[in-house]
């Protein structure tokens, strides 16, 4: 009887409360150039309400990636972070779940 109750409860969906609010959003993070090799992908997402929060979330997923982006908690020189195509002024810039954060490492070359 107990086993039948477990099976029934596992197969009958329980409605989720519609008023659940999560404290963090999950913006999309696009990464470019050699950062893609480090991450093994071109796009990630991580929870956070600021660029810095999102990078901390990425640190949990891929510490080497964030180590390549930040130095002593600050953006490494010549890296550019944009939100929806606009330069992020600092790591405290707010983001929402609809935002696309792009991270560009320094690129050198040419003649």
Secondary structure, 3 states (H helix, E strand, C coil): CHHHHHHHHHHCCCCCCCCCCCCCEEEEEEECCHHHHHHCCCEEEEEECEHHHHHHHHHHHCHHHHHHHEECCEECCCCEEEECCEECCCCCCECCCCCEEEEECCCCCCC
